[in-house]
Amino acid sequence: MRRSVRLLAAFSLLALPALAAAADEAGPWSSRGELGLESRAFRNDHDPVTKDYALGMLGRLELRYERGPFAGKARGSGRLDGFDRQRTTLIDEEAWLQAQGERFRLRLGVDVVNWTALEAFHPADVINARNLDSDLENFERIGEPMAALQARVFEQTTVSALLMPVHVTSRLPSPRSRLNFAPPGVDLRGRPKLIDRRGRLTASHFGPQAALQVRQVVGSADVSLHLLEHMDRLHPVLLIDAATMSPVLLYQTVRQAGGTYQQVFGPVIVKAEGAYRWFVPAGAAATDVGPLPRRNHGIVAGGLEYGIGHRNGSQSTILLEGQALLGVDGPTRRALEIFQRDLFVGLRFARNDDAAREGMLAAVIDLESPGEMVLDARYQQRVGETWTVKTGLRIFAAKAVPPLEARGLQLLRNGDHVYLDVTRHF
């Protein structure tokens, strides 16, 4: 099975330019894509189980169709890694058809939903499953099968209703990856256990899920409120399977109410988002896998973005954000979120020239555990008309604890690395 996936991924990557060229000649069709090499180098941890290097080929293709009120889009990506074959993956990002009128839009298929207002913290943005072998503050989204109806009921008011029939779970890093969220060599990617909306274990990948969002624009302010019930994507419970004595992840149905807010005040943008989550069953209840911890909680985040324009046309942006998880004790907080009570500070500089040169320095600081933080330095630019180069350094500072006791950033304390990505766009 894994061999078949690798062969399919390789074929898809090699076929991207030909598919794009064919689409460009098809009238209402348009296309774009990219092929690139991704490399990462970690500090040697002297552990033969893990990989200190990663070198992979990444491909992405996007096809669009538009004619009158009808439109469609298909976008997907694939990765092949030369050092760790278990990183090989194909990701369906979007594959939908839509019909749109003056006030209504109906979209059917696989889609990506972005409900966040912030740079690093995203309490409200939980619709899509994620590829967890990616940027910690912005994991790659995996497409969600859905039917989405959007209606503009008033001039500045939009209502969106989503029906989602498939339980899509996040993709975990390879057990040989230095960014694995388990002890080295431990594979959590087996078949997870799921608890449906009735609080029962289910082996089905199908089940009713729904979301409703109301978005209101008032002057320079953009406010949204939402209600959601779906299979949780990001907060599993780690269990030991009594039959095999191996670790397994359990995902619960979650009900969430929350919203986002952002408003522009001259050069300053004020942002906030938050949510309250009810897990099914609520906790401390007997199930087929034993009692579950009580995990209902609230989570809030807010921030400021301050832009400074320079005479030569370049711009600096100062970013400041904070996040807090409320209503549960310290151990439960650390088991739920990587960032439980943290502060994000960043400085982004965009040259705004023909090469689109841009650099960023940032840090996420754990306010509960002094000395624990993520440090990030990155730079990117175009080379010519079709190439992009990205490079950076990421450092995870956290105290050393026994692997089975690690929580939060402690899980990634050996994940320091540099990376270089070279991409050709077409």
C-alpha positions in Angstrom: 0.0 0.0 0.0 2.8 2.4 0.9 4.6 1.6 -2.3 1.5 2.3 -4.3 1.2 5.7 -2.6 4.8 6.6 -3.3 4.4 5.6 -7.0 1.2 7.6 -7.3 2.9 10.6 -5.6 5.9 10.4 -8.0 3.6 10.1 -11.1 1.6 13.1 -9.9 4.7 15.3 -9.3 6.1 14.5 -12.7 2.8 15.0 -14.5 2.2 18.5 -13.0 3.8 20.6 -15.8 2.0 18.6 -18.6 -1.4 18.9 -16.8 -0.9 22.7 -16.3 0.0 23.2 -20.0 -3.1 21.4 -21.2 -5.3 23.4 -18.9 -3.9 26.7 -20.1 -5.2 25.9 -23.6 -8.7 24.9 -22.5 -10.6 28.3 -22.6 -12.4 28.8 -19.3 -9.8 26.7 -17.6 -6.7 28.2 -16.0 -3.9 26.6 -14.0 -0.9 27.2 -11.9 1.5 25.0 -9.9 4.9 24.5 -8.4 7.7 22.0 -8.1 10.3 22.3 -5.5 13.0 20.8 -3.3 12.6 21.0 0.5 15.6 20.4 2.8 15.9 20.3 6.6 18.9 19.7 8.7 18.7 19.0 12.5 21.3 18.8 15.2 22.6 15.3 15.6 20.8 13.6 18.4 22.9 10.4 18.2 19.7 8.4 17.9 19.7 5.9 15.0 15.9 5.7 15.1 15.4 9.3 14.0 16.5 11.2 10.9 18.8 14.2 11.1 18.1 15.3 7.6 15.2 15.6 5.2 15.3 16.2 1.5 12.1 15.9 -0.4 10.4 16.9 -3.6 7.1 18.8 -3.3 4.6 19.4 -6.1 1.4 21.3 -6.1 -1.1 21.8 -8.9 -4.2 24.0 -9.1 -6.8 23.9 -11.8 -9.6 26.4 -12.1 -12.8 26.6 -14.2 -15.1 29.6 -14.5 -17.9 30.2 -16.9 -20.9 32.4 -16.0 -22.3 31.6 -12.6 -20.5 28.3 -12.4 -16.9 27.6 -11.2 -14.7 24.8 -10.1 -11.3 24.3 -8.5 -9.0 21.4 -7.9 -5.8 21.8 -5.9 -3.6 19.1 -4.3 0.0 18.5 -3.3 2.4 15.6 -2.9 5.7 15.1 -1.1 8.5 12.5 -1.6 11.3 12.4 0.9 14.6 10.8 0.1 15.7 10.2 3.7 12.4 9.2 5.3 10.0 7.4 3.0 7.3 7.5 5.7 7.0 11.3 5.0 5.7 10.5 1.5 2.1 11.8 1.3 -0.6 13.1 -1.0 -2.9 15.9 0.3 -6.3 16.8 -1.3 -6.6 20.5 -0.6 -9.6 21.6 -2.7 -11.8 19.9 -5.3 -15.2 21.6 -5.6 -17.9 22.9 -7.9 -20.0 25.9 -7.2 -22.9 27.9 -8.5 -23.1 31.6 -7.5 -25.8 34.2 -7.8 -26.0 37.8 -6.7 -26.7 36.9 -3.1 -26.2 33.1 -2.8 -23.3 30.7 -3.4 -23.6 26.9 -3.2 -20.3 24.9 -3.2 -20.0 21.1 -3.2 -16.8 19.1 -2.8 -13.6 19.2 -0.8 -12.7 22.7 0.5 -10.5 24.6 2.9 -12.1 26.9 5.5 -10.1 29.8 7.0 -11.8 31.3 10.1 -8.7 32.8 11.8 -7.8 36.5 12.3 -4.4 36.0 13.9 -0.9 35.2 12.8 0.2 32.5 15.3 -2.8 31.5 17.4 -6.1 30.2 15.9 -8.7 29.3 18.5 -11.6 29.6 16.1 -10.0 27.9 13.1 -10.6 24.2 13.6 -12.7 23.1 10.7 -10.0 21.4 8.6 -7.7 18.6 9.6 -4.0 19.4 9.5 -0.7 18.0 8.2 1.2 18.2 11.5 4.6 17.8 9.8 4.6 21.5 8.9 4.9 24.9 10.4 3.9 24.7 14.1 2.0 28.0 14.1 0.3 27.4 10.8 -0.1 23.7 10.1 -1.0 22.9 6.5 -4.8 22.4 6.0 -6.3 19.2 4.6 -9.4 19.6 2.5 -12.7 18.8 4.1 -15.6 17.2 2.1 -18.6 19.5 2.5 -21.7 21.2 1.2 -21.4 24.9 1.9 -24.2 27.5 1.3 -23.3 31.1 1.7 -26.0 33.9 1.7 -25.6 37.7 1.8 -28.8 38.4 3.8 -28.1 42.1 4.2 -25.5 44.4 2.5 -22.9 43.8 5.2 -24.1 40.5 6.7 -23.2 37.1 5.4 -24.4 33.7 6.7 -22.6 30.5 5.9 -23.9 26.9 6.6 -21.6 23.9 6.2 -22.6 20.2 6.2 -19.7 17.8 6.5 -20.3 14.1 6.1 -16.8 12.6 6.5 -14.6 12.2 9.6 -11.2 13.5 8.4 -8.4 13.3 10.9 -5.1 15.0 11.0 -1.9 13.5 9.5 0.9 12.9 12.0 4.6 13.2 11.4 6.6 10.1 10.6 7.9 8.2 13.7 11.4 8.9 12.4 10.8 12.6 12.2 12.5 14.9 14.7 9.2 16.9 14.7 7.2 13.8 15.9 4.9 14.5 18.8 5.8 11.1 20.4 9.0 9.6 21.8 11.5 8.6 19.0 10.3 5.6 17.0 6.8 5.6 18.4 4.2 5.6 15.6 0.8 7.2 16.5 -0.4 7.0 12.9 -2.4 3.8 13.3 -6.2 3.7 13.0 -7.5 6.1 15.6 -10.5 5.6 17.8 -13.5 7.9 17.2 -16.4 8.9 19.5 -19.5 10.1 17.6 -22.0 12.7 18.6 -23.9 10.2 20.8 -20.8 9.5 22.8 -20.3 6.0 21.3 -17.2 4.5 19.7 -17.5 4.3 16.0 -15.4 2.7 13.2 -17.2 4.6 10.5 -15.5 7.4 8.6 -18.9 9.0 8.0 -21.2 10.9 10.3 -23.2 14.1 10.5 -21.2 17.3 11.2 -22.3 20.9 10.7 -21.2 24.5 11.2 -23.0 27.9 11.0 -21.2 31.2 10.8 -22.5 34.8 10.7 -20.2 37.5 9.5 -20.9 41.2 9.9 -18.9 44.2 8.6 -19.4 47.4 10.6 -17.3 50.3 9.2 -13.7 49.1 9.4 -14.6 46.2 11.8 -15.1 42.6 10.7 -16.9 40.5 13.2 -17.9 36.8 13.0 -19.8 34.3 15.3 -20.0 30.6 14.7 -21.5 27.4 16.1 -19.9 24.0 15.2 -20.3 20.3 15.9 -17.8 17.9 14.3 -15.2 15.2 15.0 -12.3 17.0 16.7 -9.2 17.3 14.5 -6.6 18.7 16.8 -7.1 17.5 20.4 -6.9 13.7 20.7 -6.6 11.8 23.9 -3.6 9.4 24.1 -4.6 5.9 25.2 -3.0 2.5 25.6 -4.8 -0.2 23.7 -5.4 -3.1 26.2 -5.3 -5.7 23.4 -2.0 -4.7 21.8 -0.5 -2.6 24.6 0.4 0.0 22.0 -0.5 3.7 22.0 -3.6 4.9 20.2 -5.2 8.3 19.7 -8.9 8.8 20.5 -10.8 11.7 18.9 -14.1 13.0 20.3 -16.9 14.8 18.8 -16.7 18.5 19.9 -19.3 21.3 20.0 -17.8 24.8 19.8 -19.1 28.3 19.9 -16.9 31.2 19.2 -16.0 34.1 16.9 -13.4 36.5 15.5 -12.9 40.3 15.4 -10.6 42.6 13.6 -10.6 46.3 13.0 -8.3 48.8 11.4 -7.3 52.0 13.3 -5.0 53.8 11.0 -1.7 51.9 10.9 -2.9 49.6 13.7 -5.0 46.4 13.2 -6.7 45.0 16.4 -7.5 41.3 16.3 -9.2 38.8 18.6 -10.7 35.4 18.4 -12.0 32.8 20.9 -14.0 29.8 21.4 -15.6 27.5 24.0 -15.4 23.7 23.4 -17.7 21.0 24.8 -16.4 17.4 24.2 -18.7 14.4 23.9 -19.0 12.8 26.3 -18.3 15.7 28.7 -15.7 13.8 30.7 -15.4 11.6 33.7 -17.8 9.2 31.9 -17.3 5.5 31.4 -16.9 4.5 27.8 -15.7 1.4 26.0 -12.1 2.7 26.4 -12.5 3.6 30.1 -13.1 6.9 31.7 -12.1 10.0 29.8 -10.6 13.2 31.3 -12.8 16.3 31.7 -11.6 18.6 28.9 -14.3 21.2 28.3 -12.5 24.6 28.1 -12.4 28.1 26.7 -9.6 29.6 24.7 -9.0 33.2 23.8 -6.4 35.1 21.8 -5.8 38.7 20.8 -3.2 40.8 19.1 -2.1 44.0 17.5 -0.5 44.5 14.1 1.3 47.8 13.5 2.6 48.7 10.1 5.4 51.2 9.4 5.9 52.4 5.9 9.4 53.5 4.7 10.4 56.1 2.1 11.8 53.6 -0.3 8.4 51.7 -0.4 9.4 48.9 1.9 7.3 48.2 5.0 7.9 46.9 8.5 5.2 45.2 10.5 5.3 44.7 14.3 3.2 41.7 15.5 2.1 41.1 19.1 -0.3 38.3 20.1 -1.3 36.4 23.2 -3.3 33.2 23.9 -4.8 31.7 27.0 -6.6 28.4 27.6 -9.2 28.7 30.4 -11.3 26.4 32.6 -8.9 23.4 33.1 -5.9 22.6 35.3 -2.3 22.9 34.2 -1.7 19.2 33.1 -4.9 19.2 31.1 -3.9 22.5 29.4 -0.6 21.1 28.4 -2.2 17.9 27.0 -4.7 19.9 25.0 -2.6 22.6 23.3 1.1 23.3 22.4 0.4 27.0 23.2 -1.6 27.2 26.5 -0.6 30.6 27.8 1.9 32.1 25.4 3.0 35.4 23.9 4.0 35.8 20.2 6.2 38.7 19.1 7.4 39.3 15.6 8.9 41.7 13.2 8.3 41.3 9.5 10.1 43.4 6.8 8.9 43.4 3.2 11.2 45.1 0.7 8.2 45.4 -1.8 10.7 45.2 -4.8 10.6 43.1 -7.9 12.2 40.2 -6.1 9.5 40.3 -3.3 12.2 40.0 -0.7 10.8 39.5 2.8 12.3 38.5 6.2 10.8 37.8 9.6 12.1 37.4 13.1 9.6 36.0 15.7 9.3 34.2 19.0 6.6 32.4 20.9 7.2 32.6 24.6 5.6 30.2 27.1 4.4 32.4 30.1 3.8 29.4 32.3 7.2 27.7 31.9 10.0 30.3 32.0 12.7 29.6 29.4 10.4 27.6 27.0 10.0 29.3 23.6 10.1 28.9 19.8 12.5 31.2 18.0 12.1 31.7 14.3 14.1 33.5 11.6 13.1 33.3 8.0 13.8 34.9 4.6 12.4 34.5 1.1 12.6 36.1 -2.3 11.9 35.4 -5.9 14.7 34.6 -8.3 13.8 35.6 -11.8 10.2 35.2 -12.9 9.6 31.6 -11.9 11.7 30.7 -8.9 11.3 31.3 -5.2 13.9 30.6 -2.4 13.0 30.3 1.2 15.4 29.7 4.1 15.2 29.8 7.9 16.1 28.7 11.3 13.8 27.3 14.0 14.9 26.7 17.6 12.7 25.0 20.3 13.9 25.9 23.8 12.4 23.7 26.5 13.6 21.8 29.6 14.5 18.2 29.4 12.0 15.7 30.9 11.5 12.0 30.5 9.8 11.3 27.1 6.6 10.0 28.6 6.2 13.1 30.7 6.8 15.6 28.0 4.1 18.1 27.2 3.8 21.3 25.0 7.1 22.5 23.6 8.9 19.8 25.6 7.8 17.4 22.9 9.9 19.3 20.3 12.9 20.3 22.3 15.2 18.3 20.0 13.6 19.7 16.8 16.0 22.7 16.2 16.7 22.9 12.5 17.6 25.0 9.5 15.8 24.6 6.2 16.1 25.6 2.5 13.4 25.4 0.0 13.8 26.1 -3.8 10.6 26.2 -5.8 9.8 26.6 -9.5 6.4 28.1 -10.3 4.5 27.5 -13.5 
